[in-house]
Amino acid sequence: MTSIVQYSGKNRIETSGPKYEFISTHTARRTFVCLSIIKGLSATYIMSITGHENIRTMNKYLSISQEAKRKAFFDAWG
């Protein structure tokens, strides 16, 4: 079971249910963008696949993990 908390103004709305009920195509799109960046795919290619027209919009999808930061650092510096 998973709980999602959202706010509408001052109102707190909590929804509970199985995790799979909260997964959407948007979740898949965000996951694709994040994993592609981690794997080293260029932002230009990702944007052409996802249909993003602006890098700023696509960057909202990114949440780069500590593991990805560490990998990038060691790839660059050895």
Stockholm file with secondary structure:
# STOCKHOLM 1.0

chainA/1-78         MTSIVQYSGKNRIETSGPKYEFISTHTARRTFVCLSIIKGLSATYIMSITGHENIRTMNKYLSISQEAKRKAFFDAWG
#=GR chainA/1-78 SS CEEEEEEETTEEEEEEECGGGGCCHHHHHHHHHHHHHHTTCCHHHHHHHHTCCCHHHHHTTCCCCHHHHHHHHHHHHC
#=GC SS_cons        CEEEEEEETTEEEEEEECGGGGCCHHHHHHHHHHHHHHTTCCHHHHHHHHTCCCHHHHHTTCCCCHHHHHHHHHHHHC
//
